[in-house]
Structure formats: structure tokens, C-alpha cells
């Protein structure tokens, strides 16, 4: 179903985003990508945490390296979600 109002139409870069690209967004990248979007309100940390839950449920072993890279994120919820994703993908967090 297409949005009848252009303000609600999805931007092309958000139609099929890759989990690996979303997970590694820093705060500036997150704000730039979601500028003008209601997603921006949740902030980078909660967004990346949710992306990590999707990574953990994806069964895509390629994404283990992405999750591993976030196990020491400054935000405890992101780091915890990264460890959870690794466990779901069959790997323990290093370090």
C-alpha cells in the first residue's frame, strides 16, 4: 500500500536497510539517516539495541562479527543486546 501523502512515503534508503549497516550507526549517522523520521525520537542506543535483537533472531552467521563489535558499546543495553545476539547465533562474546 503506497502512502497517499508524500510526507509518509518511505525514503529509498530506508526501504530495505541492511542490519549490519544499521547496527554500526554512530549517533551522528543515526541522526542523519533518520532526520525527519519518528524513529529519530528513540535515539541511537535503543535503535541499535533493537537492531541487535533482529540480528540475533536472523540466523545469519555473517552478522556475528557485527554483534561482536558492539559487545563493548558504551551503552550497557547495546552491549547486553550484542552479547544476547551472539549467544543466539551460537557464539560467546570474546573479552
PDB file of N, CA, C and O in Angstrom:
ATOM      1  N   UNK A   1       0.844  -1.178   0.000  1.00  0.00           N
ATOM      2  CA  UNK A   1       0.000   0.000   0.000  1.00  0.00           C
ATOM      3  C   UNK A   1       0.888   1.238   0.000  1.00  0.00           C
ATOM      4  O   UNK A   1       1.716   1.407   0.895  1.00  0.00           O
ATOM      5  N   UNK A   2       0.726   2.078  -0.965  1.00  0.00           N
ATOM      6  CA  UNK A   2       1.534   3.296  -1.088  1.00  0.00           C
ATOM      7  C   UNK A   2       0.945   4.403  -0.227  1.00  0.00           C
ATOM      8  O   UNK A   2      -0.268   4.505  -0.047  1.00  0.00           O
ATOM      9  N   UNK A   3       1.840   5.223   0.294  1.00  0.00           N
ATOM     10  CA  UNK A   3       1.386   6.357   1.101  1.00  0.00           C
ATOM     11  C   UNK A   3       0.753   7.392   0.180  1.00  0.00           C
ATOM     12  O   UNK A   3       1.308   7.735  -0.864  1.00  0.00           O
ATOM     13  N   UNK A   4      -0.405   7.878   0.578  1.00  0.00           N
ATOM     14  CA  UNK A   4      -1.087   8.876  -0.252  1.00  0.00           C
ATOM     15  C   UNK A   4      -0.524  10.276  -0.028  1.00  0.00           C
ATOM     16  O   UNK A   4      -0.698  11.151  -0.877  1.00  0.00           O
ATOM     17  N   UNK A   5       0.136  10.498   1.081  1.00  0.00           N
ATOM     18  CA  UNK A   5       0.744  11.785   1.398  1.00  0.00           C
ATOM     19  C   UNK A   5       2.255  11.604   1.330  1.00  0.00           C
ATOM     20  O   UNK A   5       2.798  10.725   1.999  1.00  0.00           O
ATOM     21  N   UNK A   6       2.930  12.401   0.551  1.00  0.00           N
ATOM     22  CA  UNK A   6       4.375  12.276   0.346  1.00  0.00           C
ATOM     23  C   UNK A   6       5.146  12.314   1.668  1.00  0.00           C
ATOM     24  O   UNK A   6       6.232  11.744   1.762  1.00  0.00           O
ATOM     25  N   UNK A   7       4.603  12.972   2.678  1.00  0.00           N
ATOM     26  CA  UNK A   7       5.295  13.038   3.974  1.00  0.00           C
ATOM     27  C   UNK A   7       5.419  11.670   4.624  1.00  0.00           C
ATOM     28  O   UNK A   7       6.289  11.471   5.472  1.00  0.00           O
ATOM     29  N   UNK A   8       4.567  10.723   4.245  1.00  0.00           N
ATOM     30  CA  UNK A   8       4.585   9.402   4.848  1.00  0.00           C
ATOM     31  C   UNK A   8       5.229   8.351   3.958  1.00  0.00           C
ATOM     32  O   UNK A   8       5.314   7.184   4.340  1.00  0.00           O
ATOM     33  N   UNK A   9       5.673   8.742   2.801  1.00  0.00           N
ATOM     34  CA  UNK A   9       6.322   7.801   1.882  1.00  0.00           C
ATOM     35  C   UNK A   9       7.711   7.441   2.414  1.00  0.00           C
ATOM     36  O   UNK A   9       8.430   8.298   2.928  1.00  0.00           O
ATOM     37  N   UNK A  10       8.073   6.180   2.284  1.00  0.00           N
ATOM     38  CA  UNK A  10       9.393   5.734   2.736  1.00  0.00           C
ATOM     39  C   UNK A  10      10.473   6.289   1.819  1.00  0.00           C
ATOM     40  O   UNK A  10      10.326   6.307   0.597  1.00  0.00           O
ATOM     41  N   UNK A  11      11.554   6.739   2.431  1.00  0.00           N
ATOM     42  CA  UNK A  11      12.694   7.195   1.641  1.00  0.00           C
ATOM     43  C   UNK A  11      13.395   5.970   1.067  1.00  0.00           C
ATOM     44  O   UNK A  11      13.445   4.929   1.722  1.00  0.00           O
ATOM     45  N   UNK A  12      13.933   6.073  -0.131  1.00  0.00           N
ATOM     46  CA  UNK A  12      14.554   4.912  -0.785  1.00  0.00           C
ATOM     47  C   UNK A  12      15.609   4.211   0.078  1.00  0.00           C
ATOM     48  O   UNK A  12      15.681   2.982   0.085  1.00  0.00           O
ATOM     49  N   UNK A  13      16.417   4.969   0.795  1.00  0.00           N
ATOM     50  CA  UNK A  13      17.481   4.362   1.609  1.00  0.00           C
ATOM     51  C   UNK A  13      16.949   3.586   2.812  1.00  0.00           C
ATOM     52  O   UNK A  13      17.704   2.877   3.478  1.00  0.00           O
ATOM     53  N   UNK A  14      15.652   3.718   3.093  1.00  0.00           N
ATOM     54  CA  UNK A  14      15.065   3.006   4.228  1.00  0.00           C
ATOM     55  C   UNK A  14      14.103   1.900   3.800  1.00  0.00           C
ATOM     56  O   UNK A  14      13.428   1.311   4.645  1.00  0.00           O
ATOM     57  N   UNK A  15      14.031   1.612   2.514  1.00  0.00           N
ATOM     58  CA  UNK A  15      13.104   0.580   2.039  1.00  0.00           C
ATOM     59  C   UNK A  15      13.550  -0.830   2.428  1.00  0.00           C
ATOM     60  O   UNK A  15      12.719  -1.644   2.832  1.00  0.00           O
ATOM     61  N   UNK A  16      14.811  -1.126   2.318  1.00  0.00           N
ATOM     62  CA  UNK A  16      15.322  -2.453   2.668  1.00  0.00           C
ATOM     63  C   UNK A  16      16.695  -2.296   3.316  1.00  0.00           C
ATOM     64  O   UNK A  16      17.702  -2.723   2.752  1.00  0.00           O
ATOM     65  N   UNK A  17      16.736  -1.689   4.489  1.00  0.00           N
ATOM     66  CA  UNK A  17      18.032  -1.444   5.124  1.00  0.00           C
ATOM     67  C   UNK A  17      18.686  -2.754   5.556  1.00  0.00           C
ATOM     68  O   UNK A  17      18.007  -3.711   5.928  1.00  0.00           O
ATOM     69  N   UNK A  18      20.001  -2.776   5.501  1.00  0.00           N
ATOM     70  CA  UNK A  18      20.755  -3.947   5.928  1.00  0.00           C
ATOM     71  C   UNK A  18      21.023  -3.847   7.423  1.00  0.00           C
ATOM     72  O   UNK A  18      21.397  -2.786   7.925  1.00  0.00           O
ATOM     73  N   UNK A  19      20.830  -4.955   8.132  1.00  0.00           N
ATOM     74  CA  UNK A  19      21.042  -4.962   9.574  1.00  0.00           C
ATOM     75  C   UNK A  19      22.478  -4.601   9.938  1.00  0.00           C
ATOM     76  O   UNK A  19      22.709  -3.892  10.918  1.00  0.00           O
ATOM     77  N   UNK A  20      23.437  -5.080   9.164  1.00  0.00           N
ATOM     78  CA  UNK A  20      24.826  -4.775   9.503  1.00  0.00           C
ATOM     79  C   UNK A  20      25.126  -3.283   9.407  1.00  0.00           C
ATOM     80  O   UNK A  20      25.906  -2.755  10.201  1.00  0.00           O
ATOM     81  N   UNK A  21      24.521  -2.608   8.454  1.00  0.00           N
ATOM     82  CA  UNK A  21      24.728  -1.171   8.307  1.00  0.00           C
ATOM     83  C   UNK A  21      24.013  -0.385   9.403  1.00  0.00           C
ATOM     84  O   UNK A  21      24.540   0.612   9.897  1.00  0.00           O
ATOM     85  N   UNK A  22      22.834  -0.824   9.779  1.00  0.00           N
ATOM     86  CA  UNK A  22      22.084  -0.138  10.836  1.00  0.00           C
ATOM     87  C   UNK A  22      22.755  -0.305  12.190  1.00  0.00           C
ATOM     88  O   UNK A  22      22.772   0.630  12.991  1.00  0.00           O
ATOM     89  N   UNK A  23      23.303  -1.474  12.452  1.00  0.00           N
ATOM     90  CA  UNK A  23      23.900  -1.763  13.756  1.00  0.00           C
ATOM     91  C   UNK A  23      25.123  -0.904  14.050  1.00  0.00           C
ATOM     92  O   UNK A  23      25.397  -0.600  15.211  1.00  0.00           O
ATOM     93  N   UNK A  24      25.845  -0.518  13.038  1.00  0.00           N
ATOM     94  CA  UNK A  24      27.090   0.210  13.276  1.00  0.00           C
ATOM     95  C   UNK A  24      26.938   1.728  13.197  1.00  0.00           C
ATOM     96  O   UNK A  24      27.932   2.453  13.189  1.00  0.00           O
ATOM     97  N   UNK A  25      25.709   2.202  13.139  1.00  0.00           N
ATOM     98  CA  UNK A  25      25.495   3.654  13.111  1.00  0.00           C
ATOM     99  C   UNK A  25      25.968   4.291  14.411  1.00  0.00           C
ATOM    100  O   UNK A  25      25.632   3.826  15.500  1.00  0.00           O
ATOM    101  N   UNK A  26      26.743   5.349  14.287  1.00  0.00           N
ATOM    102  CA  UNK A  26      27.051   6.142  15.473  1.00  0.00           C
ATOM    103  C   UNK A  26      25.931   7.173  15.626  1.00  0.00           C
ATOM    104  O   UNK A  26      25.009   7.217  14.811  1.00  0.00           O
ATOM    105  N   UNK A  27      26.011   7.993  16.660  1.00  0.00           N
ATOM    106  CA  UNK A  27      24.921   8.928  16.918  1.00  0.00           C
ATOM    107  C   UNK A  27      24.708   9.892  15.757  1.00  0.00           C
ATOM    108  O   UNK A  27      23.570  10.158  15.371  1.00  0.00           O
ATOM    109  N   UNK A  28      25.801  10.418  15.198  1.00  0.00           N
ATOM    110  CA  UNK A  28      25.672  11.364  14.078  1.00  0.00           C
ATOM    111  C   UNK A  28      25.070  10.684  12.851  1.00  0.00           C
ATOM    112  O   UNK A  28      24.218  11.263  12.177  1.00  0.00           O
ATOM    113  N   UNK A  29      25.505   9.464  12.561  1.00  0.00           N
ATOM    114  CA  UNK A  29      24.968   8.727  11.426  1.00  0.00           C
ATOM    115  C   UNK A  29      23.496   8.396  11.613  1.00  0.00           C
ATOM    116  O   UNK A  29      22.705   8.474  10.673  1.00  0.00           O
ATOM    117  N   UNK A  30      23.139   8.023  12.845  1.00  0.00           N
ATOM    118  CA  UNK A  30      21.741   7.725  13.159  1.00  0.00           C
ATOM    119  C   UNK A  30      20.874   8.966  12.941  1.00  0.00           C
ATOM    120  O   UNK A  30      19.819   8.895  12.311  1.00  0.00           O
ATOM    121  N   UNK A  31      21.326  10.091  13.464  1.00  0.00           N
ATOM    122  CA  UNK A  31      20.553  11.334  13.334  1.00  0.00           C
ATOM    123  C   UNK A  31      20.414  11.760  11.878  1.00  0.00           C
ATOM    124  O   UNK A  31      19.357  12.235  11.463  1.00  0.00           O
ATOM    125  N   UNK A  32      21.474  11.592  11.108  1.00  0.00           N
ATOM    126  CA  UNK A  32      21.419  11.967   9.696  1.00  0.00           C
ATOM    127  C   UNK A  32      20.472  11.063   8.915  1.00  0.00           C
ATOM    128  O   UNK A  32      19.675  11.541   8.108  1.00  0.00           O
ATOM    129  N   UNK A  33      20.561   9.754   9.157  1.00  0.00           N
ATOM    130  CA  UNK A  33      19.728   8.810   8.421  1.00  0.00           C
ATOM    131  C   UNK A  33      18.251   8.977   8.746  1.00  0.00           C
ATOM    132  O   UNK A  33      17.405   8.871   7.859  1.00  0.00           O
ATOM    133  N   UNK A  34      17.938   9.238  10.006  1.00  0.00           N
ATOM    134  CA  UNK A  34      16.541   9.306  10.420  1.00  0.00           C
ATOM    135  C   UNK A  34      16.035  10.725  10.651  1.00  0.00           C
ATOM    136  O   UNK A  34      15.013  10.925  11.307  1.00  0.00           O
ATOM    137  N   UNK A  35      16.745  11.699  10.118  1.00  0.00           N
ATOM    138  CA  UNK A  35      16.299  13.075  10.202  1.00  0.00           C
ATOM    139  C   UNK A  35      14.889  13.204   9.619  1.00  0.00           C
ATOM    140  O   UNK A  35      14.625  12.745   8.507  1.00  0.00           O
ATOM    141  N   UNK A  36      14.005  13.819  10.365  1.00  0.00           N
ATOM    142  CA  UNK A  36      12.628  13.992   9.908  1.00  0.00           C
ATOM    143  C   UNK A  36      11.763  12.757  10.076  1.00  0.00           C
ATOM    144  O   UNK A  36      10.606  12.750   9.654  1.00  0.00           O
ATOM    145  N   UNK A  37      12.304  11.713  10.686  1.00  0.00           N
ATOM    146  CA  UNK A  37      11.562  10.466  10.878  1.00  0.00           C
ATOM    147  C   UNK A  37      11.208  10.302  12.355  1.00  0.00           C
ATOM    148  O   UNK A  37      11.985  10.704  13.221  1.00  0.00           O
ATOM    149  N   UNK A  38      10.059   9.723  12.651  1.00  0.00           N
ATOM    150  CA  UNK A  38       9.720   9.481  14.055  1.00  0.00           C
ATOM    151  C   UNK A  38      10.685   8.516  14.740  1.00  0.00           C
ATOM    152  O   UNK A  38      10.772   8.501  15.968  1.00  0.00           O
ATOM    153  N   UNK A  39      11.400   7.724  13.975  1.00  0.00           N
ATOM    154  CA  UNK A  39      12.368   6.790  14.562  1.00  0.00           C
ATOM    155  C   UNK A  39      13.451   7.552  15.320  1.00  0.00           C
ATOM    156  O   UNK A  39      13.985   7.054  16.311  1.00  0.00           O
ATOM    157  N   UNK A  40      13.767   8.736  14.865  1.00  0.00           N
ATOM    158  CA  UNK A  40      14.824   9.532  15.494  1.00  0.00           C
ATOM    159  C   UNK A  40      14.545   9.755  16.984  1.00  0.00           C
ATOM    160  O   UNK A  40      15.475   9.925  17.772  1.00  0.00           O
ATOM    161  N   UNK A  41      13.276   9.754  17.364  1.00  0.00           N
ATOM    162  CA  UNK A  41      12.916  10.027  18.767  1.00  0.00           C
ATOM    163  C   UNK A  41      13.419   8.965  19.736  1.00  0.00           C
ATOM    164  O   UNK A  41      13.657   9.276  20.903  1.00  0.00           O
ATOM    165  N   UNK A  42      13.589   7.721  19.291  1.00  0.00           N
ATOM    166  CA  UNK A  42      14.028   6.692  20.236  1.00  0.00           C
ATOM    167  C   UNK A  42      15.518   6.762  20.515  1.00  0.00           C
ATOM    168  O   UNK A  42      15.989   6.204  21.506  1.00  0.00           O
ATOM    169  N   UNK A  43      16.260   7.433  19.661  1.00  0.00           N
ATOM    170  CA  UNK A  43      17.694   7.580  19.864  1.00  0.00           C
ATOM    171  C   UNK A  43      18.494   6.404  19.347  1.00  0.00           C
ATOM    172  O   UNK A  43      17.972   5.309  19.141  1.00  0.00           O
ATOM    173  N   UNK A  44      19.758   6.657  19.146  1.00  0.00           N
ATOM    174  CA  UNK A  44      20.659   5.652  18.580  1.00  0.00           C
ATOM    175  C   UNK A  44      20.742   4.399  19.436  1.00  0.00           C
ATOM    176  O   UNK A  44      20.665   3.289  18.908  1.00  0.00           O
ATOM    177  N   UNK A  45      20.897   4.551  20.738  1.00  0.00           N
ATOM    178  CA  UNK A  45      21.130   3.392  21.599  1.00  0.00           C
ATOM    179  C   UNK A  45      19.962   2.407  21.575  1.00  0.00           C
ATOM    180  O   UNK A  45      20.171   1.207  21.396  1.00  0.00           O
ATOM    181  N   UNK A  46      18.763   2.889  21.750  1.00  0.00           N
ATOM    182  CA  UNK A  46      17.604   1.978  21.731  1.00  0.00           C
ATOM    183  C   UNK A  46      17.399   1.393  20.343  1.00  0.00           C
ATOM    184  O   UNK A  46      16.997   0.238  20.208  1.00  0.00           O
ATOM    185  N   UNK A  47      17.673   2.188  19.308  1.00  0.00           N
ATOM    186  CA  UNK A  47      17.534   1.695  17.945  1.00  0.00           C
ATOM    187  C   UNK A  47      18.515   0.556  17.680  1.00  0.00           C
ATOM    188  O   UNK A  47      18.125  -0.503  17.190  1.00  0.00           O
ATOM    189  N   UNK A  48      19.791   0.777  18.004  1.00  0.00           N
ATOM    190  CA  UNK A  48      20.801  -0.252  17.771  1.00  0.00           C
ATOM    191  C   UNK A  48      20.515  -1.488  18.624  1.00  0.00           C
ATOM    192  O   UNK A  48      20.729  -2.611  18.168  1.00  0.00           O
ATOM    193  N   UNK A  49      20.043  -1.300  19.836  1.00  0.00           N
ATOM    194  CA  UNK A  49      19.647  -2.444  20.664  1.00  0.00           C
ATOM    195  C   UNK A  49      18.606  -3.282  19.932  1.00  0.00           C
ATOM    196  O   UNK A  49      18.712  -4.508  19.891  1.00  0.00           O
ATOM    197  N   UNK A  50      17.611  -2.636  19.360  1.00  0.00           N
ATOM    198  CA  UNK A  50      16.563  -3.359  18.632  1.00  0.00           C
ATOM    199  C   UNK A  50      17.109  -4.040  17.381  1.00  0.00           C
ATOM    200  O   UNK A  50      16.689  -5.145  17.039  1.00  0.00           O
ATOM    201  N   UNK A  51      18.041  -3.385  16.701  1.00  0.00           N
ATOM    202  CA  UNK A  51      18.677  -3.998  15.533  1.00  0.00           C
ATOM    203  C   UNK A  51      19.425  -5.264  15.964  1.00  0.00           C
ATOM    204  O   UNK A  51      19.398  -6.271  15.257  1.00  0.00           O
ATOM    205  N   UNK A  52      20.082  -5.216  17.108  1.00  0.00           N
ATOM    206  CA  UNK A  52      20.791  -6.395  17.609  1.00  0.00           C
ATOM    207  C   UNK A  52      19.827  -7.531  17.932  1.00  0.00           C
ATOM    208  O   UNK A  52      20.174  -8.697  17.743  1.00  0.00           O
ATOM    209  N   UNK A  53      18.644  -7.224  18.407  1.00  0.00           N
ATOM    210  CA  UNK A  53      17.641  -8.279  18.625  1.00  0.00           C
ATOM    211  C   UNK A  53      17.264  -8.905  17.282  1.00  0.00           C
ATOM    212  O   UNK A  53      17.099 -10.121  17.189  1.00  0.00           O
ATOM    213  N   UNK A  54      17.130  -8.092  16.259  1.00  0.00           N
ATOM    214  CA  UNK A  54      16.836  -8.624  14.924  1.00  0.00           C
ATOM    215  C   UNK A  54      17.999  -9.470  14.410  1.00  0.00           C
ATOM    216  O   UNK A  54      17.785 -10.510  13.787  1.00  0.00           O
ATOM    217  N   UNK A  55      19.230  -9.026  14.669  1.00  0.00           N
ATOM    218  CA  UNK A  55      20.407  -9.807  14.266  1.00  0.00           C
ATOM    219  C   UNK A  55      20.408 -11.157  14.964  1.00  0.00           C
ATOM    220  O   UNK A  55      20.658 -12.183  14.331  1.00  0.00           O
ATOM    221  N   UNK A  56      20.132 -11.166  16.252  1.00  0.00           N
ATOM    222  CA  UNK A  56      20.115 -12.422  16.999  1.00  0.00           C
ATOM    223  C   UNK A  56      19.059 -13.390  16.504  1.00  0.00           C
ATOM    224  O   UNK A  56      19.249 -14.605  16.563  1.00  0.00           O
ATOM    225  N   UNK A  57      17.964 -12.867  16.023  1.00  0.00           N
ATOM    226  CA  UNK A  57      16.874 -13.711  15.522  1.00  0.00           C
ATOM    227  C   UNK A  57      17.023 -14.054  14.040  1.00  0.00           C
ATOM    228  O   UNK A  57      16.259 -14.860  13.509  1.00  0.00           O
ATOM    229  N   UNK A  58      18.001 -13.449  13.376  1.00  0.00           N
ATOM    230  CA  UNK A  58      18.133 -13.596  11.924  1.00  0.00           C
ATOM    231  C   UNK A  58      18.666 -14.956  11.473  1.00  0.00           C
ATOM    232  O   UNK A  58      18.389 -15.394  10.356  1.00  0.00           O
ATOM    233  N   UNK A  59      19.426 -15.617  12.333  1.00  0.00           N
ATOM    234  CA  UNK A  59      20.111 -16.868  11.986  1.00  0.00           C
ATOM    235  C   UNK A  59      21.191 -16.661  10.921  1.00  0.00           C
ATOM    236  O   UNK A  59      21.674 -17.624  10.327  1.00  0.00           O
ATOM    237  N   UNK A  60      21.564 -15.404  10.684  1.00  0.00           N
ATOM    238  CA  UNK A  60      22.586 -15.071   9.692  1.00  0.00           C
ATOM    239  C   UNK A  60      23.942 -15.016  10.395  1.00  0.00           C
ATOM    240  O   UNK A  60      24.258 -14.037  11.071  1.00  0.00           O
ATOM    241  N   UNK A  61      24.732 -16.065  10.234  1.00  0.00           N
ATOM    242  CA  UNK A  61      26.009 -16.164  10.932  1.00  0.00           C
ATOM    243  C   UNK A  61      26.996 -15.081  10.509  1.00  0.00           C
ATOM    244  O   UNK A  61      27.918 -14.760  11.259  1.00  0.00           O
ATOM    245  N   UNK A  62      26.816 -14.520   9.332  1.00  0.00           N
ATOM    246  CA  UNK A  62      27.646 -13.416   8.875  1.00  0.00           C
ATOM    247  C   UNK A  62      27.565 -12.239   9.845  1.00  0.00           C
ATOM    248  O   UNK A  62      28.527 -11.481   9.975  1.00  0.00           O
ATOM    249  N   UNK A  63      26.451 -12.078  10.516  1.00  0.00           N
ATOM    250  CA  UNK A  63      26.239 -10.923  11.392  1.00  0.00           C
ATOM    251  C   UNK A  63      26.904 -11.073  12.760  1.00  0.00           C
ATOM    252  O   UNK A  63      26.870 -10.146  13.569  1.00  0.00           O
ATOM    253  N   UNK A  64      27.509 -12.231  13.023  1.00  0.00           N
ATOM    254  CA  UNK A  64      28.206 -12.410  14.307  1.00  0.00           C
ATOM    255  C   UNK A  64      29.293 -11.363  14.504  1.00  0.00           C
ATOM    256  O   UNK A  64      29.453 -10.841  15.608  1.00  0.00           O
ATOM    257  N   UNK A  65      30.036 -11.051  13.462  1.00  0.00           N
ATOM    258  CA  UNK A  65      31.124 -10.080  13.585  1.00  0.00           C
ATOM    259  C   UNK A  65      30.583  -8.695  13.946  1.00  0.00           C
ATOM    260  O   UNK A  65      31.236  -7.948  14.674  1.00  0.00           O
ATOM    261  N   UNK A  66      29.419  -8.355  13.452  1.00  0.00           N
ATOM    262  CA  UNK A  66      28.793  -7.071  13.774  1.00  0.00           C
ATOM    263  C   UNK A  66      28.415  -7.043  15.256  1.00  0.00           C
ATOM    264  O   UNK A  66      28.704  -6.079  15.965  1.00  0.00           O
ATOM    265  N   UNK A  67      27.768  -8.112  15.708  1.00  0.00           N
ATOM    266  CA  UNK A  67      27.374  -8.188  17.121  1.00  0.00           C
ATOM    267  C   UNK A  67      28.607  -8.168  18.018  1.00  0.00           C
ATOM    268  O   UNK A  67      28.618  -7.488  19.044  1.00  0.00           O
ATOM    269  N   UNK A  68      29.638  -8.905  17.639  1.00  0.00           N
ATOM    270  CA  UNK A  68      30.867  -8.947  18.440  1.00  0.00           C
ATOM    271  C   UNK A  68      31.451  -7.551  18.598  1.00  0.00           C
ATOM    272  O   UNK A  68      31.944  -7.198  19.670  1.00  0.00           O
ATOM    273  N   UNK A  69      31.397  -6.772  17.550  1.00  0.00           N
ATOM    274  CA  UNK A  69      31.943  -5.416  17.597  1.00  0.00           C
ATOM    275  C   UNK A  69      31.191  -4.481  18.524  1.00  0.00           C
ATOM    276  O   UNK A  69      31.700  -3.417  18.875  1.00  0.00           O
ATOM    277  N   UNK A  70      29.993  -4.860  18.923  1.00  0.00           N
ATOM    278  CA  UNK A  70      29.184  -3.999  19.789  1.00  0.00           C
ATOM    279  C   UNK A  70      29.124  -4.489  21.238  1.00  0.00           C
ATOM    280  O   UNK A  70      28.426  -3.892  22.058  1.00  0.00           O
ATOM    281  N   UNK A  71      29.838  -5.556  21.562  1.00  0.00           N
ATOM    282  CA  UNK A  71      29.794  -6.087  22.924  1.00  0.00           C
ATOM    283  C   UNK A  71      30.421  -5.147  23.949  1.00  0.00           C
ATOM    284  O   UNK A  71      30.176  -5.288  25.147  1.00  0.00           O
ATOM    285  N   UNK A  72      31.219  -4.201  23.497  1.00  0.00           N
ATOM    286  CA  UNK A  72      31.823  -3.223  24.405  1.00  0.00           C
ATOM    287  C   UNK A  72      31.293  -1.818  24.153  1.00  0.00           C
ATOM    288  O   UNK A  72      31.961  -0.832  24.464  1.00  0.00           O
ATOM    289  N   UNK A  73      30.095  -1.726  23.592  1.00  0.00           N
ATOM    290  CA  UNK A  73      29.487  -0.424  23.346  1.00  0.00           C
ATOM    291  C   UNK A  73      29.352   0.334  24.668  1.00  0.00           C
ATOM    292  O   UNK A  73      29.084  -0.278  25.702  1.00  0.00           O
ATOM    293  N   UNK A  74      29.532   1.647  24.649  1.00  0.00           N
ATOM    294  CA  UNK A  74      29.392   2.429  25.881  1.00  0.00           C
ATOM    295  C   UNK A  74      28.010   2.316  26.528  1.00  0.00           C
ATOM    296  O   UNK A  74      27.887   2.457  27.745  1.00  0.00           O
ATOM    297  N   UNK A  75      26.984   2.067  25.738  1.00  0.00           N
ATOM    298  CA  UNK A  75      25.646   1.925  26.311  1.00  0.00           C
ATOM    299  C   UNK A  75      25.464   0.480  26.777  1.00  0.00           C
ATOM    300  O   UNK A  75      25.571  -0.440  25.967  1.00  0.00           O
ATOM    301  N   UNK A  76      25.190   0.265  28.066  1.00  0.00           N
ATOM    302  CA  UNK A  76      25.057  -1.097  28.595  1.00  0.00           C
ATOM    303  C   UNK A  76      23.954  -1.922  27.919  1.00  0.00           C
ATOM    304  O   UNK A  76      24.099  -3.135  27.768  1.00  0.00           O
ATOM    305  N   UNK A  77      22.864  -1.283  27.517  1.00  0.00           N
ATOM    306  CA  UNK A  77      21.779  -2.021  26.869  1.00  0.00           C
ATOM    307  C   UNK A  77      22.204  -2.522  25.489  1.00  0.00           C
ATOM    308  O   UNK A  77      21.818  -3.615  25.075  1.00  0.00           O
ATOM    309  N   UNK A  78      22.997  -1.724  24.784  1.00  0.00           N
ATOM    310  CA  UNK A  78      23.508  -2.140  23.477  1.00  0.00           C
ATOM    311  C   UNK A  78      24.491  -3.293  23.660  1.00  0.00           C
ATOM    312  O   UNK A  78      24.401  -4.296  22.953  1.00  0.00           O
ATOM    313  N   UNK A  79      25.418  -3.165  24.588  1.00  0.00           N
ATOM    314  CA  UNK A  79      26.403  -4.222  24.836  1.00  0.00           C
ATOM    315  C   UNK A  79      25.719  -5.518  25.250  1.00  0.00           C
ATOM    316  O   UNK A  79      26.113  -6.594  24.799  1.00  0.00           O
ATOM    317  N   UNK A  80      24.706  -5.432  26.098  1.00  0.00           N
ATOM    318  CA  UNK A  80      23.971  -6.616  26.536  1.00  0.00           C
ATOM    319  C   UNK A  80      23.234  -7.259  25.359  1.00  0.00           C
ATOM    320  O   UNK A  80      23.237  -8.482  25.221  1.00  0.00           O
ATOM    321  N   UNK A  81      22.611  -6.453  24.523  1.00  0.00           N
ATOM    322  CA  UNK A  81      21.905  -6.983  23.347  1.00  0.00           C
ATOM    323  C   UNK A  81      22.894  -7.626  22.373  1.00  0.00           C
ATOM    324  O   UNK A  81      22.561  -8.617  21.723  1.00  0.00           O
ATOM    325  N   UNK A  82      24.088  -7.081  22.265  1.00  0.00           N
ATOM    326  CA  UNK A  82      25.108  -7.665  21.395  1.00  0.00           C
ATOM    327  C   UNK A  82      25.515  -9.044  21.905  1.00  0.00           C
ATOM    328  O   UNK A  82      25.652  -9.979  21.116  1.00  0.00           O
ATOM    329  N   UNK A  83      25.706  -9.178  23.208  1.00  0.00           N
ATOM    330  CA  UNK A  83      26.041 -10.487  23.787  1.00  0.00           C
ATOM    331  C   UNK A  83      24.900 -11.476  23.587  1.00  0.00           C
ATOM    332  O   UNK A  83      25.134 -12.645  23.281  1.00  0.00           O
ATOM    333  N   UNK A  84      23.668 -11.010  23.761  1.00  0.00           N
ATOM    334  CA  UNK A  84      22.492 -11.860  23.541  1.00  0.00           C
ATOM    335  C   UNK A  84      22.457 -12.332  22.089  1.00  0.00           C
ATOM    336  O   UNK A  84      22.214 -13.509  21.822  1.00  0.00           O
ATOM    337  N   UNK A  85      22.699 -11.414  21.154  1.00  0.00           N
ATOM    338  CA  UNK A  85      22.681 -11.767  19.721  1.00  0.00           C
ATOM    339  C   UNK A  85      23.741 -12.828  19.424  1.00  0.00           C
ATOM    340  O   UNK A  85      23.481 -13.778  18.686  1.00  0.00           O
ATOM    341  N   UNK A  86      24.920 -12.667  19.992  1.00  0.00           N
ATOM    342  CA  UNK A  86      25.975 -13.656  19.773  1.00  0.00           C
ATOM    343  C   UNK A  86      25.571 -15.032  20.289  1.00  0.00           C
ATOM    344  O   UNK A  86      25.802 -16.043  19.625  1.00  0.00           O
ATOM    345  N   UNK A  87      24.972 -15.067  21.462  1.00  0.00           N
ATOM    346  CA  UNK A  87      24.511 -16.351  22.002  1.00  0.00           C
ATOM    347  C   UNK A  87      23.475 -16.981  21.090  1.00  0.00           C
ATOM    348  O   UNK A  87      23.510 -18.187  20.845  1.00  0.00           O
ATOM    349  N   UNK A  88      22.561 -16.181  20.590  1.00  0.00           N
ATOM    350  CA  UNK A  88      21.529 -16.691  19.665  1.00  0.00           C
ATOM    351  C   UNK A  88      22.143 -17.221  18.381  1.00  0.00           C
ATOM    352  O   UNK A  88      21.633 -18.168  17.783  1.00  0.00           O
ATOM    353  N   UNK A  89      23.248 -16.603  17.960  1.00  0.00           N
ATOM    354  CA  UNK A  89      23.918 -17.026  16.736  1.00  0.00           C
ATOM    355  C   UNK A  89      24.963 -18.115  17.002  1.00  0.00           C
ATOM    356  O   UNK A  89      25.715 -18.504  16.108  1.00  0.00           O
ATOM    357  N   UNK A  90      24.995 -18.594  18.241  1.00  0.00           N
ATOM    358  CA  UNK A  90      25.879 -19.708  18.572  1.00  0.00           C
ATOM    359  C   UNK A  90      27.319 -19.354  18.834  1.00  0.00           C
ATOM    360  O   UNK A  90      28.216 -20.150  18.556  1.00  0.00           O
ATOM    361  N   UNK A  91      27.552 -18.178  19.362  1.00  0.00           N
ATOM    362  CA  UNK A  91      28.919 -17.762  19.665  1.00  0.00           C
ATOM    363  C   UNK A  91      28.929 -16.989  20.967  1.00  0.00           C
ATOM    364  O   UNK A  91      28.047 -16.170  21.224  1.00  0.00           O
ATOM    365  N   UNK A  92      29.912 -17.248  21.771  1.00  0.00           N
ATOM    366  CA  UNK A  92      30.089 -16.481  23.006  1.00  0.00           C
ATOM    367  C   UNK A  92      30.848 -15.203  22.698  1.00  0.00           C
ATOM    368  O   UNK A  92      31.686 -15.160  21.798  1.00  0.00           O
ATOM    369  N   UNK A  93      30.541 -14.168  23.460  1.00  0.00           N
ATOM    370  CA  UNK A  93      31.246 -12.887  23.295  1.00  0.00           C
ATOM    371  C   UNK A  93      32.682 -13.048  23.753  1.00  0.00           C
ATOM    372  O   UNK A  93      32.939 -13.672  24.782  1.00  0.00           O
ATOM    373  N   UNK A  94      33.609 -12.497  23.009  1.00  0.00           N
ATOM    374  CA  UNK A  94      35.020 -12.506  23.393  1.00  0.00           C
ATOM    375  C   UNK A  94      35.275 -11.367  24.359  1.00  0.00           C
ATOM    376  O   UNK A  94      34.611 -10.331  24.319  1.00  0.00           O
ATOM    377  N   UNK A  95      36.245 -11.579  25.223  1.00  0.00           N
ATOM    378  CA  UNK A  95      36.622 -10.489  26.123  1.00  0.00           C
ATOM    379  C   UNK A  95      35.845 -10.524  27.318  1.00  0.00           C
ATOM    380  O   UNK A  95      36.025  -9.680  28.195  1.00  0.00           O
TER     381      UNK A  95
END
